[in-house]
Amino acid sequence: MITPARKRPRSGRTRRIALAVGLAGLMAGFVAVTSGPASAAEVLVSQGKAATASSTEAAGAYLAAEAVDGNNGTRWASTWSATQWFQVDLGASTAVSRIAINWEAAYARGFNIQFSANGSTWTQAYATTTGAGGQQSIAVSGTARYVRINLTQRALDAYGYSFWEFQVYSGDAPPTGTTRLLSYGKPALASTWQNDVNCNPCSPDKAFDNDPASRWATSSTNGWVDPGWISVDLGATAQISQVVLQWDPAYARSYQLQVSPDNVNWTNFYSTTTGDGLKDVINATGTGRYVRMYGTARSSAYGYSLWEFSVYGTGGNPTAPPAKPADPVFPATRLVFSDEFNGAAGSKPDTAKWTYDPGVPQNGEVQYYTPNSENASMNGSGSLVIEARRQDYQGRQYTSHRMNTGNKFSVQYGRIEARVKVPKGNGLWPAFWLMGDDFLQGRPWPYNGEIDIMEVLGRNTSEAYSTLHAPAYNGAGGYGQKYATVDLSQDFHVWAAEWDSKGIRFFLDGRLVFDAAKETVENTRGPWIYDHKFYLILNLAVGGDFPGPIDATTPFPSQMLVDYVRVYQ
């Protein structure tokens, strides 16, 4: 519940680096966005070629050429309308085998791809109305000099279309459906590792546990030196096609990826001297039982640290990670939790659904959350009333209420919504939010993750906040959005989050106010730690670091009214 004001990200730093290693040696500078390896016979033919588009989002910015420049930190973006197009001139008639698109959050649900020999007469090579964004690898067949994507249906009605890279390949496309995660839960070694009050423990196995909130780091006593390395035993010889590195800020500017048959003799299959941290998706091929990241130049005075080191390919002796639940199809309609707060006047919140959460709060707040729901009850008209009072209690001068569904209901993915009327007044801080349920098993904040669906500051009830908190972005550095709206204290409003494996989209009264796309977060801020269960929280805080102090104008008692809370999947 510690939220900054952040703008919707309009730029990013995705890196997709692809190399093929064979008899001819390293083939450097080859960029791809695909979940499989690049075939030695496949060639990227669109990079650096002339590109045009129906529009750009801003004059002189987000140009068409930026989607074929091989730089996943630049992108093309259209104006905010439904019908747009983008095309690239390959320069000569070319046999096209595959299209790879790395979408920004503003992706297309409906689009088609067309080929042309002359730029005026077109034939259709592919079409869809169910595009899901992210990284798409589309097998096609035909010969063309010009390749066009016609964009017909937006995923985000408030925006246009945008992709980091649009790539056209010629030759034999890579196989699909044959690779899998090979490194999960496998034995790991490192040059050193940290185990102290700042990182306890940051052992090498933490990079292979499929948990993006845990990490490996070199020792703070003898590991902040070059070189530094971490390796994994895949259990048997494997054919590696992709490595994904999610770096902590202590990243490598120069490093190699290496394979070995015996954990002694190592062969490079990828190297860089221009690493820039965050997320590296490296499409490179190598064969071996052991895989190692060998860092040779640190980015700072600190050591090396990775949240996740994921190796994909075939062979090895893989262990399947726990399966994720299926993504909901929105609009989700299956009600899995609700409280309509329809009890008689004075009745208390249902303890079969809610746990009262008393005590002294955090964040510099001045209230005491009373036990036994002294400050929360039904009003008899279909609403829960959470009341902040000027009241001496346990050494504090103010009381209020906080309750959660911990150990009673938790959820992974779905639509979570509440209809709420917030109070107005300096220092008041109503919130509807979620905490990772591993917090209840002792995992400290922010490693468990926090999803703030709604926070409003009583000093200005014409704006609200939705924010994510994680180890790499939290508190005043959380990943979020402040948005202007009507005076929220005058009536009830519906806040909702639609959450799946691709991200979380936040809504106010049906209007999208913030889109936290997983790919964007991983490539601009740090690990995405929200693919597990969370529980729900309602509270009304008084004072604190974020809302500021109360004053003589703050009304007491003040009430936060909740009409309902519902969760759909």
N, C-alpha and C positions, 0 to 999 in steps of 0.2 A: 504494500500500500504506500510505497514511496515512489512518486511519479514525477518525472520532468516533463517539460514540453518539448517534443521533438517533431520535426517536419517529416512528411512522407518521403522516403528515400527516392531520389531521382537519379542516382548514379550508383555504381557498384564496382567491385574489383574481382569479379569471377575470373579465374584463370583455368583454361583448359589446354593442357600441353600434351601433344601426342608425338611419340617417336616410334619408329619401327626399327628393331635391331635384327640384323641378319648378316648374310655373307658380305653385303656391301658396307656394313658398319652402321654408324648412327646417321639418321636422316633428320637433321634438326630443323626447328622452326615450323613444324607442322601442327596446325591447331585443329582440334576436333571437339564436338560435343556429342558424345555417343556413349552408351552404356557398354559397348563392346570394344574389342581391339580394332585398330585400323589395319586392314589387310595390306600386305606388302604391295599388292597390285592396285590398290585404290589410291587415287590422287585427288587432293583438294584443288579444284580448278577455279574457284570464285574469288579467292583472296586477292585483294588489290585491284580487282576489275571494276569497271565503271558501273555504278549503281544509281538508280533513280527511284523516286517514290511520289505518291500522290500528294504528300504534304509532310511537313515537319512540325513538331510541337511548338517550337519557338524559332524566330528568325535567326539564322546562322548557327543553330544548335541542333543536336540530335539528327545529324545529316545521314542520308542513305549510305554514304561511303563509310560511316562509322560502324556499320553492321557487316562489312566485308574487309575490315582492316586487320583482322587477326588479334585484336585487342579486346578482351572481354570486359574491360573497364570502360569501354565506350559503347554507345548504342544508337540505333535509330528509334525515333518515337514520332508518331503521327499526331495530327490534331485530334480533338476529342469528338470524333463522329464515327458512325458504324461502318461506313463503306470506304475502304482505303486499299492501296496496293503498293507493292515494293517489287522491284525487278533488278536483275543483274545481267549485264552483257558479258558473256564468257569470251568474246573476241573472235570465236570461230565455232563452227559446228562441232559439237562434243557429245560423246555418248555419256549420258548421265545415269548414275546408278543409285544415288542416295542424296537426300536433303537432310541436313542437321540444323535444327533451330534451337537456340538458347534464349528462351523467352524471359523477359522481365515480368514483373507482377501483372502488368497490363497485357495479358495474352489474348489470343483469339480462341473462342469456342468453335466458331465456324470459319473455315477458309478452304480454298482450293489452290493447287499448284498447277501452273500451265507452262507449256513449252512452245517456243516459236523459232522459226528459222530466220524471220525477217523483222520481228518486233511489231508486226501488225496482225498476222494470222496466227491464232493460238489453238493448241489442243490440250485437253485436260489430262494431267498425269496422276492426280490424287485429289481427294476431297474428303472433308469431315465436318460434322456438326457437333462433335463431342470432344474437341480439343481440351486437354487438361493442363497445358502450359508446361513449365519446367524445361527439361531437355528432351527434345523429340528427335528421333532418328527415323527417317521415313524412307523406305525402299521404294524406288521408282525405276522406270525403264523407258528409255527413249533417247532421241538425239535432238539437241537444241543448241542454238547460240544464245538465246534469251530465255531466262527462267524467271517466272513471275509468281508471286503469292498474292492472291486476291483475298482480302480480309473482310468478312461479312457479318460476323457476330462477336461482340466484345464480351469478355469475361467480367469486366468492370464497366458498368454503364456510365460511370462518372468520368472515365478517362478514354483514351484511344487505344492504340496498339504500340507495343515496344518490344524489340528483341536486341540482345547484346550482339549476337552473331547469326547470320544466315549463310550457311555453307553448302556449296554444291560439290559433290564428289563424282569422280569418274573411275570406272574399273569395278573390280569385284568387291561388293559390300561385305563388311564383317559379319560373321555369324551372329544371330540373336538367340537369346534364351539358353545359351550354353554356359555362361559364366555365373559364378556365385561368390559370395563372401567366403574367403578361405581362412581368414586370420582370427575370427572370433574365438575367444577363450583359449588361444594357443599359448604355449610357453614363450616367455619373452626374456630377453637380457638387455642390458644397457651398459654404457661406459661408466655411468654413475647414476644415482637417483636420490631425490630429496626426501627427507623424512624429519620434519621439524614443525614448529608451531605454524609456519606459513604454508606448509604443504605436507599433510599428514594422512596417509603416506602417498607420495607421488611415485610409486614404483612402476616399472616398465609394463606390468600386466594391465595397468589402468588405461593404456592406449589401445588395448585390444578387447576391452570388455563391452563394447557396443553401448557404452554409457558416456554420452558427450559432456557430462558434468564432472567426470573424473579425468585426471590427466597424469602423464609422466613428465617429470622434470629432472634435469641433471642436478646433482648435489650443489647446495649453496656453499659448501665448505671446500670442495675440490673439483667441482664440475663446471665452473664457469670459465672454461678454457676450450680451445680448439685442439684437436677435433673432439666431437661428442657424437655418440651413436646409440641407436636402439634397434634391436633385431627381433624377429619372430620366427619360430619353428612351425612350418605349416604341416608337419607330420609325415609328409611324403613329397616326392618330386611333383611340382606344379608348373603349369604354364600360366604365367602372370600376364594379364592384359590391362589391368588398371590398378593404380594406387591412389587413394584419397588421403590427404593429410589435412587435418584441421588444427592449425597452429594456435598456440597461446601467443601473447605478445612477444615472448622470448622465442623468436623464430630464426630460421637459418637463411642468411642471404645466399650462401653457397652450400650446396649439398649434392650428394649422389644417392641414387637408389641402386642397390647392389643385390645380386643373388649368389647363393653358394650351395654346393651339394653336401658340404660337410661342416659348415659353420667355421671354417678356417680359411679357405681359399675363396676370395670374393671377385666377382666380375660386375663392372658397372653396366646398367642398362638404361640409365638416365642421369643427367647432371644439369645443374644450372648454377649461374653466378649472380642471378638477378631475382632471387626469391623475395617476395614482398608480404609474406605472412597470410593470415586468415585461412582461406580454403584453397588448396591446390588439388585439382583433379587431373591426374597425369595418365594419359593413355599411352602406355609403353609396354613392350613385350620382353619377357625374359623367362628363363627356365631354371628352377632350383627348388630346393626344399626350404632354404632359409632366405629371408628378405631383410635387408637392412637399410635404414636411413643413416647416412654417414655425413654429419655436418662438419664443414670445414671453415666456415666464417659465420660468426654470430651477428645478429642484427643490433645488439646492444652490449652493455657491459655484463649482462646476465648470461645465463646458459641457454639450453635448448628445452623446449617444452611442447608437447603435443596432447591435445584433448583426445584425438582419435587418429589411428594409423590403420587404415582399412586396405586389405589386399584382395583383389578380385581376380578370378581366372578359372581354370579347370585343373583337375587333379588334386594333389594335396590329400589331406584327410580331414575335411571340414566338419565342423560342428554347427548345426543350424542355430542361429540366435532365436530367442523367443519371438513367436509370431505376433505381429501387430494386428489389432482388430481392423476389419474392413472399413474403408472410408464411408461415412454417411453420404447419401445422395440428397443434396439440398434442393428444394426445401424439405428438411427432415420432418416426419409426421408421427413417428412412433414415440409416444410420451413415456419416458422411463423414470421421471421424478417430477413431482409437483407439490407445491403447498399453496393453496388458494387463500389461506388465512381467513376462513369464513366462520371462526369460532365466535362464541358469545362474547359480549363486551366484558373485558377484564380477564378473559381466559389467556393462558400462557402458550407460547410456541410449543408445538408437538415434540416431546422429547424422544419419540420414536424416529424423528427425522432430523432433529437439531440437538447439538450439544451446546450448552451455555458455556461461554469462555470468559470467566471473570479474571480480574487481576489488574496489575499496573501495566499500562501499555508501553510501546516503544515510540521512537521518532519524536521525542520531546513533548508528547501529548500530556495534558494536565488532568484528565479525568481518571476515575477508577471504574472499571467495568464490574458492575455488581453481580454477585452470584444469584442463582434462583430466579433470574429474569425479573428482578424488581423494576427494571427500566424498560420492559418490553411486554406488550399485551395486545390482544385483539381489540378493535374499537367497536365490534358488533356490526360494522357496515362493510365488511369484506376486506379489511386491511390490518396488517401488523403495524403497530406504532412503536418505534424505537425512540426513546425520549432522553435527551441530555438535560440534566438539571444542575442548578447551583445548589450543592448539597455537601455537607461535610461527611466524609466517609473514608475510613482507614488512612487518615492523614492527608487526604485530598479534599479540595473544595468543590469538585464537580464529579458527577456520576453519569454513566451512560451504559450502553449494552453492546455486546458482540456475541455472535453465535455462528456455528459452523456445522457442516454435515460430516465432520471427521469421524471415521470408524462406523458411520451409518450409511453414507452414500458417497461414492466417488465415481468419476467418469473419465474415460479417454475418448475424445472426439464426440461431436454432436453440436447441437444448437443449445446454448445455455442463455436464458433470458430472464429478466425481471422487470416488472412495471413498478416504478418508484416515483415518489414525490419527495424532493429534497428540501431541507430548510435553508433559509437565508440568514446570514449573520457572520461577522468577522470571526475567524477561528473555528468555524464548524466544518466538518470533514466527513460527509457520508460516502460510503463505498460499497460496491458489490464486486467481489473478487474471488480468485481461486488460488489455492496453494497445492503444490505437489504433495501427494499423501505420504511420500517417504519422509516428510518432515515429522510425521507422527511416530516414525520408527527411529528418530534421532538424527536424520540428515539435516545439517544446518542450512538455514537460509543464507545465500540465494541458490545453493546447489540443488535444492529441490525444485526450484522454479516457481514463479509467481505470475499469474495472469490477472491483471486489473481490467475488468470489463468496464467499470464505471467508477470514477472519482470526480467529485465536484467540490470546489472550495466555496464556502459560504460567502466569502468576500466578493465573489463574482459568479453568480449563478447563471450567467449567460454564456458560459463556456464549461467544457468538461474534458476529461482525460481518459485515454485507454492506453495501457502500457504493459510491456513484458519486462521481467527481471530475471537475470541469469548470472552465473559467475563472471562472465566477461562483460556484462552490461547490466547495471543495477543502480538503485538509489537515484541520485540526480543524473546518472548516466544511463538510465534504463532506455529501452527501445520503445518509443511511444509517440502519441499524437495528441496535441491539444486542438480542440475544434470549437468554433463559435456556434452558438445556437440561440434559441429563444430563452427567455427567463425560465429556467427549469423549476424554480420554486413555485410557480403559479399553477402547475397542474402535474398530473402523472405523465411519465414518459417511459418508453420501453427501450432498455439497453439489451443488446444481445451480442454473442460471439458465435460465429460458425467456424468450427475447428475441425481440421482433418490433418492427414499426414503431410500436406503441402503447405499448411500455414493456418493462420487465424485471421478472420475478417470480422471487424467490429462494426456494429450498426447502432444507430440511434433513431428510433421511430421509423425503422425500415430503410434509412439512408446509410450507405456505407461511409464510415468516417475514418477508418484506418484499416489498411491491408498489410498485415505482417506476413510476408511470404517467406517460407523457410529458406529457399535458395538465396534470397536477398539478404536475410539476416546472417546466414553462414558466411557470405562473401563480403559483408560490410561491417559486421559487428562481432561475431563469434558464434560458438556452438548453439544449435537449436536443441533445447533440452525439454521439449514439451510433448514427447511421444510416450507418455505414461499417464497414470491416473492422477486426478486432482479432485479436491473437495471444495465445497462452496462456502463462502463467508459473507455475512452481512454485518455492518457495524456503523456506528456514528461516533466519530472521534471529536475531541474538543482541544483546540490548540495544536501545536506541534510545528516541526521544522517546515513542513510543506504548506499548510494553510496559514501559518502565522498565528499571532496571539489573538485571544479574544479581547474585547474592550468594553467600555461602558454601553455601547450601542448593541452588543450581542444579546439577543433575546433568550431568556430562560423562563420556563422550559422551552426547548426547541425539539421539533419532531421530524423524524424521517418516516414516511409512510410507505409500506410495501404492499402492493395489491396482490402480487403473486410472484412465485419463482417456478420456472418450468425448464425441464431438460428434455430434448428430443434427439432421437437417433434414427 
